[in-house]
Amino acid sequence: MKNNIIEKVVAVALIGIAVLLLNPFHFWMPDMMVIGMLAGALVLFGVFASFILREDSRDERDNYHRTLAGRNAFLAGSAVLIMGIVVEGYAHAVDPWLVVALIVMVVVKIVTRIWTDKNL
């Protein structure tokens, strides 16, 4: 239970730093502050990823919930990337990182599915 609270705090902190990096309030940020926030975001993402990698299911219901969460996260992430590609496509300036991120998500999903069907 203790790790669950830490995981939520790390997730909220990661979201907070990500929002601040978007500079929604148009604050002027010195370069060192931005670099520090980028480093903090990287560290927090690493900690958050470690929580995800250490997940284990206790029963079928828990396994289903984790699968559903992963599926919803994949669909939400790919939907946001598609919307970004479409919006930037109308401006005739599609950012290659959006396309690369979408391709990586889809390829990893397919490869993981093929590997698990074959080996598990």
C-alpha positions in Angstrom: 0.0 0.0 0.0 2.9 2.3 0.8 4.3 2.0 -2.8 0.8 2.7 -4.2 0.9 6.2 -2.5 4.4 6.8 -3.7 3.4 5.8 -7.2 0.6 8.3 -7.2 2.8 11.1 -5.8 5.4 10.4 -8.6 2.7 10.3 -11.2 1.2 13.6 -10.1 4.7 15.2 -9.9 5.5 14.0 -13.4 2.2 15.4 -14.7 2.9 18.7 -12.9 6.4 19.1 -14.4 5.1 18.1 -17.9 2.4 20.8 -17.7 4.9 23.4 -16.5 7.2 22.5 -19.4 4.4 23.5 -21.7 4.6 26.9 -20.0 0.8 27.4 -19.9 1.0 30.7 -17.9 3.7 32.1 -20.2 6.1 32.6 -17.4 9.6 33.4 -18.6 11.8 30.5 -17.5 15.6 30.8 -17.4 17.5 28.1 -19.3 18.8 26.5 -16.1 15.2 26.2 -14.8 14.0 24.5 -17.9 17.0 22.1 -17.9 16.3 21.3 -14.3 12.7 20.6 -15.0 13.6 18.4 -18.0 16.0 16.5 -15.7 13.3 16.2 -13.1 10.8 15.0 -15.6 13.3 12.4 -16.8 14.0 11.1 -13.3 10.3 11.0 -12.4 9.5 9.2 -15.6 12.2 6.6 -14.8 10.7 6.1 -11.3 7.2 5.9 -12.7 8.4 3.3 -15.3 10.0 1.3 -12.6 6.6 1.0 -10.8 5.0 -0.1 -14.0 7.7 -2.7 -14.7 7.4 -4.1 -11.1 3.6 -4.6 -11.4 2.4 -8.1 -10.8 -1.2 -9.5 -10.8 -2.6 -11.4 -7.9 -5.6 -12.9 -9.7 -7.5 -12.9 -13.0 -9.5 -9.8 -12.1 -6.3 -7.9 -11.2 -4.8 -9.1 -14.5 -7.8 -7.9 -16.4 -7.7 -4.5 -14.8 -4.0 -4.1 -15.7 -4.7 -5.2 -19.2 -7.6 -2.8 -19.5 -5.5 0.1 -18.1 -2.7 -0.7 -20.7 -5.2 -0.9 -23.5 -6.8 2.4 -22.6 -3.4 4.1 -22.2 -2.4 2.9 -25.6 -5.6 4.1 -27.2 -5.5 7.5 -25.5 -1.8 8.0 -26.4 -2.3 7.0 -30.0 -5.5 9.2 -30.3 -3.6 12.2 -29.0 -0.8 11.5 -31.5 -3.2 11.1 -34.4 -5.0 14.4 -33.4 -1.6 16.1 -33.3 -0.7 14.8 -36.7 -4.0 15.8 -38.2 -3.9 19.3 -36.7 -0.3 19.9 -37.8 -1.1 18.3 -41.2 -3.6 21.1 -41.8 -0.8 23.6 -41.2 1.4 21.6 -43.6 4.1 21.2 -40.9 3.8 17.7 -39.3 6.3 17.2 -36.5 8.3 14.0 -37.3 8.4 13.1 -33.6 4.6 12.7 -33.6 4.8 10.2 -36.5 7.8 8.4 -35.0 6.1 8.1 -31.6 2.9 6.7 -33.2 4.9 4.2 -35.3 6.9 3.0 -32.3 3.7 2.5 -30.2 2.0 0.5 -32.9 5.1 -1.6 -33.8 5.8 -2.4 -30.1 2.1 -3.3 -29.6 2.2 -5.7 -32.6 5.6 -7.3 -31.7 4.6 -7.7 -28.1 1.3 -9.4 -29.1 3.0 -11.7 -31.5 5.7 -12.6 -28.9 3.2 -13.3 -26.1 0.9 -15.4 -28.4 4.0 -17.5 -29.4 5.7 -17.8 -26.0 3.0 -17.6 -23.3 
